[in-house]
Amino acid sequence: MPELTIHIGGRGFEVSCQEGEEVFLQSAAKMLDDEAQILSDQIGRMPESRMLLMAGLMLADKTAAMDDKVSALEAKLAEIEAELQMLRNAPPPEPERVEVAVVPPSITDTLAELAARAEALASVVEEKQAQ
């Protein structure tokens, strides 16, 4: 079993861990040391048992807050997944009805007649310009 010396609050502690867990132990020790450093900066020197207790409580408080956030996010995710499932199971929307205006034949005939007159007038104007 590997033995490591971890430093928390400026004090060294000999601890053992399972093979391969050294990195995790050092990471956890650093988190505890960071909290102990905050306490040391705010309160000053204190007995190691009190320092470890307070640092552990501060980490537990942060962990509890993170657990609350995770629970809230899991609830929100479940809500969104349920909404997504409901939308997937919903029947497709009805096709939109689009109405196209129909031009009566009399208007088409009138427009054709106006176009023919305009072309005739254009021809007359061109002839007069050519003379």
N, C-alpha and C positions, 0 to 999 in steps of 0.2 A: 504494500500500500504506500503510495507516494506521500511524503510529508512536505508541507510547504510552510513558509513563514509569511504570514499576511500582516499588513500594517494597517491598523485602524486607529485614528486619532493620535497618531504619533507613537503608538505602542505596537510592539511585535507580538504575534501570537503564532504558536506552532500548531498546525492542524493537519489532519490526515484526510485523504479522499480516495475514492475509487480510481483505478487506473483509467486515464483518458478524461477525467473530470477536472483536471487541474485548471484549464482555461476558464471553465464555468465558475470554479471556486474563486479564482482571482478576480473575475468580473463581479461576482457578488460581493467580495471583500472591498472592491473599489467603490461600489455603490454605498456600502455601509460606511466606508472611510469618508466619502464625500459628505454624507449626512453628519458624521462625527465632526468633520472639519467646520461645518456650518455651526454646530453647537459650540464648538471650541471658540470660534470667532465671536459668537454672541455672548456666551456665558463665561468663558475662560476655562481654566483647568478644573476638572471634577474627577471623582473616583471612576475607575474604568467600568465598574458594574453599572453605575448610573449613566455614563456616556453611552455604553452599548445598549442599555435599555431605551434611552431616549432616541438614539439613532435608529434602533429597530422599530420603535413606535412611529417615527417619522416615515420610514420606508413602508410600514404597514398602512399608514394613512394614505400615502401616495398609491399604494397597491389597491386599497379599497376604492379610491376615487377612480382609478383606471378600470376596476371591475364594474363600477357603476356606468362609466362611459361605454364599456364593451356591451353591457346589458342593454343600454339604451340603443346602441347601434344595431345590435342583434334584433331588437324589437322592430326598429325602423326597417331593417333589411327584410324581416319576415312580412311586414306590411307591404313593402314594395313588391316582393315576390308574389304575394297573394294577388295584388292588383295586376301584375303582369300576367299571371295565370288566368285571371278573370278576363283580361283583354284577349288573350290567346284563344280562350274558349268561347268568346262572344261570337255570335253569327256575323257574317260580313255585312257591311252596311248596304242598304238598298242603293241600286244605281241611281245616279242623279238624272232627273228628267230635264232635258234641254229643249227648249222650244225655238224653232227657227221660223222667222217671219216668212210668209209666202207672198211674193209679189204678184198681184193680179195681172192677168194677160193684157188687160186694157192699158195698164201703166207701161208694160213692156212695149206695146204697140206705139203708144204716144212717145216714149223715149226714142224708139227707132225712127219715128217720123221727124222728131226734133233733130236727131243726128243727121238725117238725110238733108234737112233744110240747112243745117249749119255747114255741111259739106258743099252744098250748092252755093251758098253765100261766099264761102271761102274760095270757090272756083271763080266766081264773078270778080271778087277782089283781086285775085291773082291775074286775071285777064286784064283788068284795068291798070294794074301796075306794070304789066308787060308792054302796054301801048304807050 
